[in-house]
Amino acid sequence: MKVRLGDIAFARSGDKGASANIGVIARRPAEYAVLVDQLTTDRVRDYFKHLGVTRVTRYELPNLAALNFVLYDVLDGGASLSLRVDAQGKALGQQLLELELDLPDWSHST
């Protein structure tokens, strides 16, 4: 079953100079496994390639059922240099929540 990431997770994002970070937190413990399996660095990089992201690093926080991503060079120079509407990357987390994932039958029941 296809599911929007926002149906199984929350997100928060912000700037780190020319880069940004996005925290993704599973709504239920069983869905954390889906995030770990499907929300890879390659998938996140490809999703934001239109914004010029050059590299993505992922940090796993299993005790919080969360992942943290650092997206390098996604902010076109950063808040003081970029002419983008979202120069501080505050909307990147909301944008990522639109990504579709494959949800196993078992994961949504717990």
MARFIKOL-609207 format. One line per field, with one value per residue (C-alpha): residue number from 0; residue in three letters; x, y, z. Coordinates in steps of 0.1 Angstrom, whole numbers, plus 2048, in hexadecimal, padded with zeros to 3 digits. Example, Ala and Ser with C-alpha at 12.3 -4.5 7.8 and 13.67 -1.06 7.14 Angstrom:
<pts>
num: (0,1)
residuo: (ALA,SER)
px: (87B,889)
py: (7D3,7F5)
pz: (84E,847)
</pts>
This chain:
<pts>
num: (0,1,2,3,4,5,6,7,8,9,10,11,12,13,14,15,16,17,18,19,20,21,22,23,24,25,26,27,28,29,30,31,32,33,34,35,36,37,38,39,40,41,42,43,44,45,46,47,48,49,50,51,52,53,54,55,56,57,58,59,60,61,62,63,64,65,66,67,68,69,70,71,72,73,74,75,76,77,78,79,80,81,82,83,84,85,86,87,88,89,90,91,92,93,94,95,96,97,98,99,100,101,102,103,104,105,106,107,108,109)
residuo: (MET,LYS,VAL,ARG,LEU,GLY,ASP,ILE,ALA,PHE,ALA,ARG,SER,GLY,ASP,LYS,GLY,ALA,SER,ALA,ASN,ILE,GLY,VAL,ILE,ALA,ARG,ARG,PRO,ALA,GLU,TYR,ALA,VAL,LEU,VAL,ASP,GLN,LEU,THR,THR,ASP,ARG,VAL,ARG,ASP,TYR,PHE,LYS,HIS,LEU,GLY,VAL,THR,ARG,VAL,THR,ARG,TYR,GLU,LEU,PRO,ASN,LEU,ALA,ALA,LEU,ASN,PHE,VAL,LEU,TYR,ASP,VAL,LEU,ASP,GLY,GLY,ALA,SER,LEU,SER,LEU,ARG,VAL,ASP,ALA,GLN,GLY,LYS,ALA,LEU,GLY,GLN,GLN,LEU,LEU,GLU,LEU,GLU,LEU,ASP,LEU,PRO,ASP,TRP,SER,HIS,SER,THR)
px: (800,80D,80C,817,834,820,806,820,839,83E,85A,86C,887,89E,8BE,8E2,8F4,8F0,8E4,8C4,8BA,899,88E,874,863,84D,829,82A,847,841,842,866,871,860,873,894,88E,880,88B,8AF,8C8,8C5,8A0,8A1,8BC,8A9,889,89B,8B2,89E,8AB,8CF,8D6,8F9,8FA,8E4,8EF,8D6,8D8,8C2,8B3,8A2,89A,885,878,887,89F,8B2,8BE,8D8,8D3,8F3,8F1,8CB,8C6,8D8,8F2,8DD,8C6,8DB,8E4,8C6,8AA,893,872,87D,8A1,8A2,894,876,85F,876,868,844,84E,85E,83E,82E,846,834,840,835,824,824,802,80F,81E,7FF,7ED,804)
py: (800,823,83D,861,865,87F,864,850,86B,88F,8A5,8C5,8D6,8F4,904,8FC,916,90B,8EA,8DF,8C3,8B1,89C,881,871,852,855,830,81A,800,81B,824,804,811,832,821,809,822,845,841,85B,854,858,879,886,87D,88D,8AF,8AE,8CA,8E1,8D9,8C2,8B3,899,88B,87C,868,863,849,850,82F,839,855,842,85D,865,885,88F,8A9,8B6,8C7,8E6,8E5,909,91A,92C,92E,947,966,95E,94C,95D,93F,943,929,933,923,901,903,8F3,8D6,8BF,8C6,8C0,89E,893,891,875,854,834,810,807,7E2,7D6,7CF,7F1,806,7F0,7F6)
pz: (800,7F7,813,815,82D,840,849,85D,868,874,867,871,85E,85F,851,858,843,81E,82A,83C,853,854,872,86A,888,884,892,89E,8A7,88C,871,87B,86A,84A,84D,852,834,81B,824,818,811,7EC,7EC,800,7E9,7CA,7D8,7DE,7BF,7AF,7CB,7C5,7E3,7DE,7FA,816,837,84C,872,882,8A5,8AD,8D1,8C3,8A5,890,873,86E,84B,842,81F,813,7FC,7FA,805,7E8,7FE,81E,82E,829,805,7F6,7E3,7E8,7FA,813,818,83B,831,848,82E,823,83E,832,80E,818,829,806,7FB,7F5,806,805,825,82F,83B,85E,865,867,880,89D)
</pts>
